Amino acid sequence: MRKTLKCPKCSGVRIWVIERFRVPSDTSEGQELAVVPHQADAERSLFSIPRQSPRGHFDLYACDGCGFTELYARDLSTLVADPARGIRLVDTGEPNKGPFR
């Protein structure tokens, strides 16, 4: 829906775009929905406890006709792999092949 600006379910062309989608919170503007809310930051707090730093955000696209909605993750370049916490990148592409010799 992001590329075509057309709903894949009902073919509607009235699409709402909500950039940096937020969820309700204590603040009036809400809390930005992070791709990974628990990414450990390299910097530690005053008591040597690792700080948690949310990474990435979502843009939301919603069809005005049928309500079908898609979320698109953004700023993924800031993610850091941490398999112990369930954060990993799976790359199924061809490995880089060197020149034939």
Gaussian input, Z-matrix of N, CA and C with variables (Angstrom, degrees):
# hf/3-21g

backbone

0 1
 N
 C     1     B1
 C     2     B2     1     A1
 N     3     B3     2     A2     1     D1
 C     4     B4     3     A3     2     D2
 C     5     B5     4     A4     3     D3
 N     6     B6     5     A5     4     D4
 C     7     B7     6     A6     5     D5
 C     8     B8     7     A7     6     D6
 N     9     B9     8     A8     7     D7
 C    10    B10     9     A9     8     D8
 C    11    B11    10    A10     9     D9
 N    12    B12    11    A11    10    D10
 C    13    B13    12    A12    11    D11
 C    14    B14    13    A13    12    D12
 N    15    B15    14    A14    13    D13
 C    16    B16    15    A15    14    D14
 C    17    B17    16    A16    15    D15
 N    18    B18    17    A17    16    D16
 C    19    B19    18    A18    17    D17
 C    20    B20    19    A19    18    D18
 N    21    B21    20    A20    19    D19
 C    22    B22    21    A21    20    D20
 C    23    B23    22    A22    21    D21
 N    24    B24    23    A23    22    D22
 C    25    B25    24    A24    23    D23
 C    26    B26    25    A25    24    D24
 N    27    B27    26    A26    25    D25
 C    28    B28    27    A27    26    D26
 C    29    B29    28    A28    27    D27
 N    30    B30    29    A29    28    D28
 C    31    B31    30    A30    29    D29
 C    32    B32    31    A31    30    D30
 N    33    B33    32    A32    31    D31
 C    34    B34    33    A33    32    D32
 C    35    B35    34    A34    33    D33
 N    36    B36    35    A35    34    D34
 C    37    B37    36    A36    35    D35
 C    38    B38    37    A37    36    D36
 N    39    B39    38    A38    37    D37
 C    40    B40    39    A39    38    D38
 C    41    B41    40    A40    39    D39
 N    42    B42    41    A41    40    D40
 C    43    B43    42    A42    41    D41
 C    44    B44    43    A43    42    D42
 N    45    B45    44    A44    43    D43
 C    46    B46    45    A45    44    D44
 C    47    B47    46    A46    45    D45
 N    48    B48    47    A47    46    D46
 C    49    B49    48    A48    47    D47
 C    50    B50    49    A49    48    D48
 N    51    B51    50    A50    49    D49
 C    52    B52    51    A51    50    D50
 C    53    B53    52    A52    51    D51
 N    54    B54    53    A53    52    D52
 C    55    B55    54    A54    53    D53
 C    56    B56    55    A55    54    D54
 N    57    B57    56    A56    55    D55
 C    58    B58    57    A57    56    D56
 C    59    B59    58    A58    57    D57
 N    60    B60    59    A59    58    D58
 C    61    B61    60    A60    59    D59
 C    62    B62    61    A61    60    D60
 N    63    B63    62    A62    61    D61
 C    64    B64    63    A63    62    D62
 C    65    B65    64    A64    63    D63
 N    66    B66    65    A65    64    D64
 C    67    B67    66    A66    65    D65
 C    68    B68    67    A67    66    D66
 N    69    B69    68    A68    67    D67
 C    70    B70    69    A69    68    D68
 C    71    B71    70    A70    69    D69
 N    72    B72    71    A71    70    D70
 C    73    B73    72    A72    71    D71
 C    74    B74    73    A73    72    D72
 N    75    B75    74    A74    73    D73
 C    76    B76    75    A75    74    D74
 C    77    B77    76    A76    75    D75
 N    78    B78    77    A77    76    D76
 C    79    B79    78    A78    77    D77
 C    80    B80    79    A79    78    D78
 N    81    B81    80    A80    79    D79
 C    82    B82    81    A81    80    D80
 C    83    B83    82    A82    81    D81
 N    84    B84    83    A83    82    D82
 C    85    B85    84    A84    83    D83
 C    86    B86    85    A85    84    D84
 N    87    B87    86    A86    85    D85
 C    88    B88    87    A87    86    D86
 C    89    B89    88    A88    87    D87
 N    90    B90    89    A89    88    D88
 C    91    B91    90    A90    89    D89
 C    92    B92    91    A91    90    D90
 N    93    B93    92    A92    91    D91
 C    94    B94    93    A93    92    D92
 C    95    B95    94    A94    93    D93
 N    96    B96    95    A95    94    D94
 C    97    B97    96    A96    95    D95
 C    98    B98    97    A97    96    D96
 N    99    B99    98    A98    97    D97
 C   100   B100    99    A99    98    D98
 C   101   B101   100   A100    99    D99
 N   102   B102   101   A101   100   D100
 C   103   B103   102   A102   101   D101
 C   104   B104   103   A103   102   D102
 N   105   B105   104   A104   103   D103
 C   106   B106   105   A105   104   D104
 C   107   B107   106   A106   105   D105
 N   108   B108   107   A107   106   D106
 C   109   B109   108   A108   107   D107
 C   110   B110   109   A109   108   D108
 N   111   B111   110   A110   109   D109
 C   112   B112   111   A111   110   D110
 C   113   B113   112   A112   111   D111
 N   114   B114   113   A113   112   D112
 C   115   B115   114   A114   113   D113
 C   116   B116   115   A115   114   D114
 N   117   B117   116   A116   115   D115
 C   118   B118   117   A117   116   D116
 C   119   B119   118   A118   117   D117
 N   120   B120   119   A119   118   D118
 C   121   B121   120   A120   119   D119
 C   122   B122   121   A121   120   D120
 N   123   B123   122   A122   121   D121
 C   124   B124   123   A123   122   D122
 C   125   B125   124   A124   123   D123
 N   126   B126   125   A125   124   D124
 C   127   B127   126   A126   125   D125
 C   128   B128   127   A127   126   D126
 N   129   B129   128   A128   127   D127
 C   130   B130   129   A129   128   D128
 C   131   B131   130   A130   129   D129
 N   132   B132   131   A131   130   D130
 C   133   B133   132   A132   131   D131
 C   134   B134   133   A133   132   D132
 N   135   B135   134   A134   133   D133
 C   136   B136   135   A135   134   D134
 C   137   B137   136   A136   135   D135
 N   138   B138   137   A137   136   D136
 C   139   B139   138   A138   137   D137
 C   140   B140   139   A139   138   D138
 N   141   B141   140   A140   139   D139
 C   142   B142   141   A141   140   D140
 C   143   B143   142   A142   141   D141
 N   144   B144   143   A143   142   D142
 C   145   B145   144   A144   143   D143
 C   146   B146   145   A145   144   D144
 N   147   B147   146   A146   145   D145
 C   148   B148   147   A147   146   D146
 C   149   B149   148   A148   147   D147
 N   150   B150   149   A149   148   D148
 C   151   B151   150   A150   149   D149
 C   152   B152   151   A151   150   D150
 N   153   B153   152   A152   151   D151
 C   154   B154   153   A153   152   D152
 C   155   B155   154   A154   153   D153
 N   156   B156   155   A155   154   D154
 C   157   B157   156   A156   155   D155
 C   158   B158   157   A157   156   D156
 N   159   B159   158   A158   157   D157
 C   160   B160   159   A159   158   D158
 C   161   B161   160   A160   159   D159
 N   162   B162   161   A161   160   D160
 C   163   B163   162   A162   161   D161
 C   164   B164   163   A163   162   D162
 N   165   B165   164   A164   163   D163
 C   166   B166   165   A165   164   D164
 C   167   B167   166   A166   165   D165
 N   168   B168   167   A167   166   D166
 C   169   B169   168   A168   167   D167
 C   170   B170   169   A169   168   D168
 N   171   B171   170   A170   169   D169
 C   172   B172   171   A171   170   D170
 C   173   B173   172   A172   171   D171
 N   174   B174   173   A173   172   D172
 C   175   B175   174   A174   173   D173
 C   176   B176   175   A175   174   D174
 N   177   B177   176   A176   175   D175
 C   178   B178   177   A177   176   D176
 C   179   B179   178   A178   177   D177
 N   180   B180   179   A179   178   D178
 C   181   B181   180   A180   179   D179
 C   182   B182   181   A181   180   D180
 N   183   B183   182   A182   181   D181
 C   184   B184   183   A183   182   D182
 C   185   B185   184   A184   183   D183
 N   186   B186   185   A185   184   D184
 C   187   B187   186   A186   185   D185
 C   188   B188   187   A187   186   D186
 N   189   B189   188   A188   187   D187
 C   190   B190   189   A189   188   D188
 C   191   B191   190   A190   189   D189
 N   192   B192   191   A191   190   D190
 C   193   B193   192   A192   191   D191
 C   194   B194   193   A193   192   D192
 N   195   B195   194   A194   193   D193
 C   196   B196   195   A195   194   D194
 C   197   B197   196   A196   195   D195
 N   198   B198   197   A197   196   D196
 C   199   B199   198   A198   197   D197
 C   200   B200   199   A199   198   D198
 N   201   B201   200   A200   199   D199
 C   202   B202   201   A201   200   D200
 C   203   B203   202   A202   201   D201
 N   204   B204   203   A203   202   D202
 C   205   B205   204   A204   203   D203
 C   206   B206   205   A205   204   D204
 N   207   B207   206   A206   205   D205
 C   208   B208   207   A207   206   D206
 C   209   B209   208   A208   207   D207
 N   210   B210   209   A209   208   D208
 C   211   B211   210   A210   209   D209
 C   212   B212   211   A211   210   D210
 N   213   B213   212   A212   211   D211
 C   214   B214   213   A213   212   D212
 C   215   B215   214   A214   213   D213
 N   216   B216   215   A215   214   D214
 C   217   B217   216   A216   215   D215
 C   218   B218   217   A217   216   D216
 N   219   B219   218   A218   217   D217
 C   220   B220   219   A219   218   D218
 C   221   B221   220   A220   219   D219
 N   222   B222   221   A221   220   D220
 C   223   B223   222   A222   221   D221
 C   224   B224   223   A223   222   D222
 N   225   B225   224   A224   223   D223
 C   226   B226   225   A225   224   D224
 C   227   B227   226   A226   225   D225
 N   228   B228   227   A227   226   D226
 C   229   B229   228   A228   227   D227
 C   230   B230   229   A229   228   D228
 N   231   B231   230   A230   229   D229
 C   232   B232   231   A231   230   D230
 C   233   B233   232   A232   231   D231
 N   234   B234   233   A233   232   D232
 C   235   B235   234   A234   233   D233
 C   236   B236   235   A235   234   D234
 N   237   B237   236   A236   235   D235
 C   238   B238   237   A237   236   D236
 C   239   B239   238   A238   237   D237
 N   240   B240   239   A239   238   D238
 C   241   B241   240   A240   239   D239
 C   242   B242   241   A241   240   D240
 N   243   B243   242   A242   241   D241
 C   244   B244   243   A243   242   D242
 C   245   B245   244   A244   243   D243
 N   246   B246   245   A245   244   D244
 C   247   B247   246   A246   245   D245
 C   248   B248   247   A247   246   D246
 N   249   B249   248   A248   247   D247
 C   250   B250   249   A249   248   D248
 C   251   B251   250   A250   249   D249
 N   252   B252   251   A251   250   D250
 C   253   B253   252   A252   251   D251
 C   254   B254   253   A253   252   D252
 N   255   B255   254   A254   253   D253
 C   256   B256   255   A255   254   D254
 C   257   B257   256   A256   255   D255
 N   258   B258   257   A257   256   D256
 C   259   B259   258   A258   257   D257
 C   260   B260   259   A259   258   D258
 N   261   B261   260   A260   259   D259
 C   262   B262   261   A261   260   D260
 C   263   B263   262   A262   261   D261
 N   264   B264   263   A263   262   D262
 C   265   B265   264   A264   263   D263
 C   266   B266   265   A265   264   D264
 N   267   B267   266   A266   265   D265
 C   268   B268   267   A267   266   D266
 C   269   B269   268   A268   267   D267
 N   270   B270   269   A269   268   D268
 C   271   B271   270   A270   269   D269
 C   272   B272   271   A271   270   D270
 N   273   B273   272   A272   271   D271
 C   274   B274   273   A273   272   D272
 C   275   B275   274   A274   273   D273
 N   276   B276   275   A275   274   D274
 C   277   B277   276   A276   275   D275
 C   278   B278   277   A277   276   D276
 N   279   B279   278   A278   277   D277
 C   280   B280   279   A279   278   D278
 C   281   B281   280   A280   279   D279
 N   282   B282   281   A281   280   D280
 C   283   B283   282   A282   281   D281
 C   284   B284   283   A283   282   D282
 N   285   B285   284   A284   283   D283
 C   286   B286   285   A285   284   D284
 C   287   B287   286   A286   285   D285
 N   288   B288   287   A287   286   D286
 C   289   B289   288   A288   287   D287
 C   290   B290   289   A289   288   D288
 N   291   B291   290   A290   289   D289
 C   292   B292   291   A291   290   D290
 C   293   B293   292   A292   291   D291
 N   294   B294   293   A293   292   D292
 C   295   B295   294   A294   293   D293
 C   296   B296   295   A295   294   D294
 N   297   B297   296   A296   295   D295
 C   298   B298   297   A297   296   D296
 C   299   B299   298   A298   297   D297
 N   300   B300   299   A299   298   D298
 C   301   B301   300   A300   299   D299
 C   302   B302   301   A301   300   D300

   B1=1.4456
   B2=1.5264
   B3=1.3223
   B4=1.4585
   B5=1.5206
   B6=1.3196
   B7=1.4669
   B8=1.5188
   B9=1.3243
   B10=1.4618
   B11=1.5220
   B12=1.3372
   B13=1.4643
   B14=1.5307
   B15=1.3374
   B16=1.4589
   B17=1.5262
   B18=1.3041
   B19=1.4634
   B20=1.5287
   B21=1.3331
   B22=1.4627
   B23=1.5332
   B24=1.3194
   B25=1.4715
   B26=1.5274
   B27=1.3541
   B28=1.4683
   B29=1.5311
   B30=1.3398
   B31=1.4745
   B32=1.5202
   B33=1.3364
   B34=1.4649
   B35=1.5243
   B36=1.3292
   B37=1.4674
   B38=1.5250
   B39=1.3286
   B40=1.4675
   B41=1.5263
   B42=1.3289
   B43=1.4643
   B44=1.5280
   B45=1.3223
   B46=1.4612
   B47=1.5208
   B48=1.3332
   B49=1.4584
   B50=1.5277
   B51=1.3211
   B52=1.4630
   B53=1.5223
   B54=1.3271
   B55=1.4661
   B56=1.5193
   B57=1.3253
   B58=1.4639
   B59=1.5391
   B60=1.3341
   B61=1.4620
   B62=1.5265
   B63=1.3195
   B64=1.4711
   B65=1.5265
   B66=1.3182
   B67=1.4644
   B68=1.5266
   B69=1.3318
   B70=1.4663
   B71=1.5293
   B72=1.3322
   B73=1.4663
   B74=1.5235
   B75=1.3167
   B76=1.4649
   B77=1.5239
   B78=1.3363
   B79=1.4592
   B80=1.5208
   B81=1.3164
   B82=1.4660
   B83=1.5229
   B84=1.3214
   B85=1.4602
   B86=1.5178
   B87=1.3071
   B88=1.4555
   B89=1.5199
   B90=1.3220
   B91=1.4605
   B92=1.5127
   B93=1.3270
   B94=1.4561
   B95=1.5216
   B96=1.3267
   B97=1.4627
   B98=1.5234
   B99=1.3130
   B100=1.4631
   B101=1.5205
   B102=1.3304
   B103=1.4602
   B104=1.5228
   B105=1.3332
   B106=1.4657
   B107=1.5275
   B108=1.3339
   B109=1.4614
   B110=1.5241
   B111=1.3217
   B112=1.4629
   B113=1.5308
   B114=1.3177
   B115=1.4685
   B116=1.5259
   B117=1.3220
   B118=1.4677
   B119=1.5206
   B120=1.3095
   B121=1.4610
   B122=1.5243
   B123=1.3138
   B124=1.4668
   B125=1.5237
   B126=1.3103
   B127=1.4638
   B128=1.5245
   B129=1.3039
   B130=1.4639
   B131=1.5201
   B132=1.3243
   B133=1.4535
   B134=1.5277
   B135=1.3083
   B136=1.4587
   B137=1.5269
   B138=1.3176
   B139=1.4615
   B140=1.5240
   B141=1.3239
   B142=1.4662
   B143=1.5221
   B144=1.2996
   B145=1.4605
   B146=1.5242
   B147=1.3376
   B148=1.4674
   B149=1.5303
   B150=1.3151
   B151=1.4693
   B152=1.5203
   B153=1.3071
   B154=1.4583
   B155=1.5222
   B156=1.2880
   B157=1.4548
   B158=1.5309
   B159=1.3322
   B160=1.4692
   B161=1.5194
   B162=1.3336
   B163=1.4694
   B164=1.5169
   B165=1.3142
   B166=1.4511
   B167=1.5209
   B168=1.3126
   B169=1.4628
   B170=1.5260
   B171=1.3155
   B172=1.4548
   B173=1.5223
   B174=1.3209
   B175=1.4592
   B176=1.5199
   B177=1.3258
   B178=1.4527
   B179=1.5321
   B180=1.3258
   B181=1.4690
   B182=1.5219
   B183=1.3427
   B184=1.4620
   B185=1.5195
   B186=1.3178
   B187=1.4611
   B188=1.5229
   B189=1.3224
   B190=1.4594
   B191=1.5257
   B192=1.3365
   B193=1.4576
   B194=1.5167
   B195=1.3310
   B196=1.4741
   B197=1.5340
   B198=1.3318
   B199=1.4549
   B200=1.5207
   B201=1.3363
   B202=1.4615
   B203=1.5218
   B204=1.3396
   B205=1.4608
   B206=1.5163
   B207=1.3296
   B208=1.4605
   B209=1.5234
   B210=1.3333
   B211=1.4600
   B212=1.5184
   B213=1.3186
   B214=1.4610
   B215=1.5213
   B216=1.3349
   B217=1.4603
   B218=1.5236
   B219=1.3237
   B220=1.4593
   B221=1.5259
   B222=1.3156
   B223=1.4760
   B224=1.5307
   B225=1.3196
   B226=1.4655
   B227=1.5239
   B228=1.3175
   B229=1.4662
   B230=1.5314
   B231=1.3349
   B232=1.4644
   B233=1.5245
   B234=1.3416
   B235=1.4661
   B236=1.5239
   B237=1.3250
   B238=1.4619
   B239=1.5274
   B240=1.3333
   B241=1.4687
   B242=1.5213
   B243=1.3173
   B244=1.4593
   B245=1.5299
   B246=1.3576
   B247=1.4673
   B248=1.5225
   B249=1.3208
   B250=1.4549
   B251=1.5256
   B252=1.3324
   B253=1.4600
   B254=1.5220
   B255=1.3388
   B256=1.4555
   B257=1.5160
   B258=1.3305
   B259=1.4595
   B260=1.5201
   B261=1.3404
   B262=1.4594
   B263=1.5218
   B264=1.3124
   B265=1.4520
   B266=1.5168
   B267=1.3151
   B268=1.4581
   B269=1.5178
   B270=1.3256
   B271=1.4615
   B272=1.5184
   B273=1.3147
   B274=1.4628
   B275=1.5164
   B276=1.3267
   B277=1.4620
   B278=1.5178
   B279=1.2990
   B280=1.4589
   B281=1.5273
   B282=1.3278
   B283=1.4642
   B284=1.5346
   B285=1.3167
   B286=1.4677
   B287=1.5174
   B288=1.3169
   B289=1.4615
   B290=1.5132
   B291=1.3034
   B292=1.4471
   B293=1.5199
   B294=1.3148
   B295=1.4725
   B296=1.5275
   B297=1.3172
   B298=1.4652
   B299=1.5314
   B300=1.3158
   B301=1.4664
   B302=1.4928
   A1=110.53
   A2=116.15
   A3=120.08
   A4=111.62
   A5=117.93
   A6=121.01
   A7=112.70
   A8=116.98
   A9=120.27
   A10=113.50
   A11=116.76
   A12=122.40
   A13=110.89
   A14=113.99
   A15=122.42
   A16=107.63
   A17=117.37
   A18=121.64
   A19=110.61
   A20=118.24
   A21=120.64
   A22=112.79
   A23=118.59
   A24=121.96
   A25=112.31
   A26=116.68
   A27=118.93
   A28=112.92
   A29=116.84
   A30=123.44
   A31=112.94
   A32=117.13
   A33=120.91
   A34=110.88
   A35=115.25
   A36=119.88
   A37=112.17
   A38=117.32
   A39=121.14
   A40=107.25
   A41=116.15
   A42=122.33
   A43=109.90
   A44=115.57
   A45=120.98
   A46=108.45
   A47=117.20
   A48=122.37
   A49=107.57
   A50=115.92
   A51=121.77
   A52=106.89
   A53=116.10
   A54=120.56
   A55=109.80
   A56=115.78
   A57=122.46
   A58=110.00
   A59=114.56
   A60=122.82
   A61=111.45
   A62=115.82
   A63=122.20
   A64=110.64
   A65=115.90
   A66=122.16
   A67=107.87
   A68=118.23
   A69=120.41
   A70=111.89
   A71=115.33
   A72=121.10
   A73=108.48
   A74=116.19
   A75=121.34
   A76=112.74
   A77=117.19
   A78=119.92
   A79=110.07
   A80=116.46
   A81=120.34
   A82=112.20
   A83=118.02
   A84=120.89
   A85=113.07
   A86=118.27
   A87=121.35
   A88=111.76
   A89=115.25
   A90=122.51
   A91=109.58
   A92=116.68
   A93=120.49
   A94=109.34
   A95=116.58
   A96=121.92
   A97=108.51
   A98=116.77
   A99=122.03
   A100=111.00
   A101=116.62
   A102=121.30
   A103=108.75
   A104=116.67
   A105=122.54
   A106=107.20
   A107=118.12
   A108=120.25
   A109=114.07
   A110=117.83
   A111=120.93
   A112=113.15
   A113=118.13
   A114=120.87
   A115=108.85
   A116=116.49
   A117=120.52
   A118=109.70
   A119=116.28
   A120=122.68
   A121=108.20
   A122=117.80
   A123=121.74
   A124=110.39
   A125=116.78
   A126=121.64
   A127=109.50
   A128=116.84
   A129=120.72
   A130=109.96
   A131=115.71
   A132=121.01
   A133=109.90
   A134=116.10
   A135=123.61
   A136=112.15
   A137=118.45
   A138=122.49
   A139=112.52
   A140=118.26
   A141=124.69
   A142=113.61
   A143=116.89
   A144=121.67
   A145=106.82
   A146=117.55
   A147=118.49
   A148=111.51
   A149=116.17
   A150=120.61
   A151=109.26
   A152=115.62
   A153=121.41
   A154=107.98
   A155=115.69
   A156=121.27
   A157=109.41
   A158=118.22
   A159=119.17
   A160=110.70
   A161=116.55
   A162=121.60
   A163=110.20
   A164=116.15
   A165=122.62
   A166=112.11
   A167=116.04
   A168=121.46
   A169=109.29
   A170=116.16
   A171=122.01
   A172=111.15
   A173=115.69
   A174=122.55
   A175=106.00
   A176=117.57
   A177=122.61
   A178=109.83
   A179=116.32
   A180=123.03
   A181=106.88
   A182=117.44
   A183=121.39
   A184=110.62
   A185=116.72
   A186=122.85
   A187=109.07
   A188=117.01
   A189=121.98
   A190=111.10
   A191=117.45
   A192=121.18
   A193=114.11
   A194=116.98
   A195=119.79
   A196=113.24
   A197=117.88
   A198=120.14
   A199=114.57
   A200=117.32
   A201=119.22
   A202=108.45
   A203=116.61
   A204=121.54
   A205=110.97
   A206=116.25
   A207=122.73
   A208=109.01
   A209=115.76
   A210=121.93
   A211=108.39
   A212=116.90
   A213=122.08
   A214=108.72
   A215=116.30
   A216=121.78
   A217=110.10
   A218=116.71
   A219=122.71
   A220=109.14
   A221=117.25
   A222=124.42
   A223=112.50
   A224=117.23
   A225=120.71
   A226=112.19
   A227=117.98
   A228=120.60
   A229=111.91
   A230=117.96
   A231=120.73
   A232=112.57
   A233=117.45
   A234=119.49
   A235=110.91
   A236=114.90
   A237=122.02
   A238=107.02
   A239=116.64
   A240=120.46
   A241=110.49
   A242=116.00
   A243=123.12
   A244=106.82
   A245=117.34
   A246=120.96
   A247=114.28
   A248=118.30
   A249=120.84
   A250=111.65
   A251=116.86
   A252=121.35
   A253=111.46
   A254=116.82
   A255=120.80
   A256=114.67
   A257=118.01
   A258=121.87
   A259=107.82
   A260=116.12
   A261=119.32
   A262=109.92
   A263=115.86
   A264=122.61
   A265=107.73
   A266=116.54
   A267=121.95
   A268=106.91
   A269=116.78
   A270=122.11
   A271=107.89
   A272=117.30
   A273=121.49
   A274=112.15
   A275=116.74
   A276=120.70
   A277=111.54
   A278=114.82
   A279=121.09
   A280=109.48
   A281=117.73
   A282=118.71
   A283=109.33
   A284=114.71
   A285=118.56
   A286=109.06
   A287=115.51
   A288=120.42
   A289=107.99
   A290=115.08
   A291=120.33
   A292=111.29
   A293=116.70
   A294=119.67
   A295=110.88
   A296=114.52
   A297=119.30
   A298=108.46
   A299=115.24
   A300=119.02
   A301=109.98
   D1=-31.05
   D2=-178.46
   D3=-62.74
   D4=-41.78
   D5=-177.37
   D6=-80.37
   D7=-41.05
   D8=-174.28
   D9=-89.41
   D10=-19.78
   D11=-173.08
   D12=52.19
   D13=39.67
   D14=178.08
   D15=-139.72
   D16=135.30
   D17=-177.92
   D18=-70.00
   D19=127.51
   D20=179.24
   D21=-74.28
   D22=-12.25
   D23=-178.16
   D24=-93.26
   D25=-47.15
   D26=-174.71
   D27=-120.10
   D28=1.80
   D29=-178.15
   D30=65.68
   D31=18.08
   D32=177.09
   D33=-65.00
   D34=150.65
   D35=-177.95
   D36=-117.37
   D37=4.61
   D38=174.11
   D39=-98.50
   D40=103.25
   D41=-173.77
   D42=-117.30
   D43=125.71
   D44=173.16
   D45=-83.22
   D46=134.52
   D47=176.52
   D48=-119.02
   D49=118.52
   D50=177.46
   D51=-113.94
   D52=102.99
   D53=-178.91
   D54=-78.34
   D55=145.58
   D56=-179.85
   D57=50.08
   D58=59.02
   D59=-176.99
   D60=-50.15
   D61=136.86
   D62=-178.24
   D63=-122.50
   D64=152.72
   D65=175.65
   D66=-113.60
   D67=156.57
   D68=-178.66
   D69=-58.22
   D70=143.58
   D71=177.31
   D72=-154.56
   D73=-167.83
   D74=-178.97
   D75=-68.82
   D76=-23.61
   D77=-179.26
   D78=-88.53
   D79=158.14
   D80=-177.32
   D81=-67.76
   D82=-27.65
   D83=-179.12
   D84=-88.62
   D85=-10.43
   D86=-179.07
   D87=84.52
   D88=174.52
   D89=-178.78
   D90=-103.43
   D91=128.44
   D92=177.82
   D93=-61.53
   D94=134.55
   D95=179.67
   D96=-79.69
   D97=111.94
   D98=-177.62
   D99=-85.73
   D100=148.14
   D101=174.95
   D102=-65.28
   D103=-46.84
   D104=175.62
   D105=-127.48
   D106=103.08
   D107=-177.63
   D108=-77.72
   D109=-14.95
   D110=-172.99
   D111=-115.95
   D112=29.84
   D113=179.44
   D114=-70.63
   D115=126.79
   D116=179.55
   D117=-71.46
   D118=135.75
   D119=178.55
   D120=-92.91
   D121=148.46
   D122=179.92
   D123=-65.45
   D124=-29.98
   D125=-179.25
   D126=-78.42
   D127=139.73
   D128=-179.91
   D129=-105.31
   D130=155.47
   D131=179.86
   D132=-77.09
   D133=-177.50
   D134=-177.38
   D135=-56.69
   D136=-33.79
   D137=-176.36
   D138=-102.33
   D139=25.95
   D140=178.93
   D141=61.90
   D142=25.61
   D143=175.90
   D144=-95.73
   D145=130.29
   D146=179.46
   D147=-59.62
   D148=133.54
   D149=176.98
   D150=-77.52
   D151=146.33
   D152=175.29
   D153=-97.28
   D154=129.42
   D155=-175.79
   D156=-127.57
   D157=110.40
   D158=178.72
   D159=-60.76
   D160=142.43
   D161=-178.77
   D162=-127.46
   D163=142.85
   D164=177.05
   D165=72.63
   D166=169.76
   D167=175.91
   D168=-151.96
   D169=172.76
   D170=-179.32
   D171=-117.74
   D172=141.93
   D173=166.83
   D174=-104.79
   D175=139.24
   D176=-176.67
   D177=-112.20
   D178=133.04
   D179=176.29
   D180=-119.97
   D181=124.00
   D182=-177.45
   D183=-130.41
   D184=134.67
   D185=178.15
   D186=-76.25
   D187=127.98
   D188=179.21
   D189=-70.52
   D190=-24.06
   D191=-177.75
   D192=-80.24
   D193=-54.05
   D194=-174.04
   D195=-112.14
   D196=-11.01
   D197=178.02
   D198=87.32
   D199=-1.04
   D200=177.81
   D201=-57.13
   D202=136.45
   D203=-173.73
   D204=-131.99
   D205=142.06
   D206=174.81
   D207=-128.45
   D208=140.28
   D209=173.76
   D210=-107.39
   D211=137.21
   D212=177.13
   D213=-121.15
   D214=124.01
   D215=179.74
   D216=-75.59
   D217=139.89
   D218=-179.96
   D219=-129.48
   D220=163.36
   D221=178.84
   D222=58.45
   D223=40.11
   D224=-179.63
   D225=-71.83
   D226=-15.42
   D227=-179.69
   D228=-65.75
   D229=-15.74
   D230=179.96
   D231=-87.51
   D232=-6.36
   D233=-179.68
   D234=-73.23
   D235=148.39
   D236=177.40
   D237=-125.49
   D238=129.74
   D239=-179.99
   D240=-61.54
   D241=134.45
   D242=177.18
   D243=-150.58
   D244=77.46
   D245=-175.54
   D246=-54.71
   D247=-32.05
   D248=179.82
   D249=-63.29
   D250=-25.37
   D251=-179.67
   D252=-106.75
   D253=11.08
   D254=175.94
   D255=83.08
   D256=21.43
   D257=179.76
   D258=-114.08
   D259=108.62
   D260=-179.39
   D261=-146.48
   D262=155.69
   D263=177.80
   D264=-110.92
   D265=125.20
   D266=176.92
   D267=-104.47
   D268=118.90
   D269=-179.36
   D270=-114.78
   D271=108.48
   D272=-178.70
   D273=-98.24
   D274=10.92
   D275=178.98
   D276=-72.49
   D277=166.95
   D278=177.97
   D279=-64.75
   D280=134.19
   D281=175.38
   D282=-65.73
   D283=151.98
   D284=178.97
   D285=-61.65
   D286=125.88
   D287=179.44
   D288=-103.25
   D289=135.03
   D290=178.74
   D291=-76.36
   D292=179.60
   D293=179.06
   D294=-69.11
   D295=150.89
   D296=177.40
   D297=-72.74
   D298=138.22
   D299=-179.73
   D300=-128.25

